[in-house]
Amino acid sequence: MFLSSWRSLEQKSLDGRYVLQSLLGTGGFGAVFLAECVDDSAITYNILNTRW
């Protein structure tokens, strides 16, 4: 995916449990986001590229 595609996921909800706050980095296998749980704890969330 291109950087703009990863950035389009910022502020999106995943399974109603996490909100992707900001993109931390990308690489050959996917991207890492700072995410927030609905219970207000901060986590990181790794999303793998679909071609892998």
Summary of the structure (lengths in Angstrom):
residues: 52
radius of gyration: 10.7
end to end distance: 11.6
largest distance: 31.9
contacts: 125
relative contact order: 0.24
helix: 10%
strand: 50%
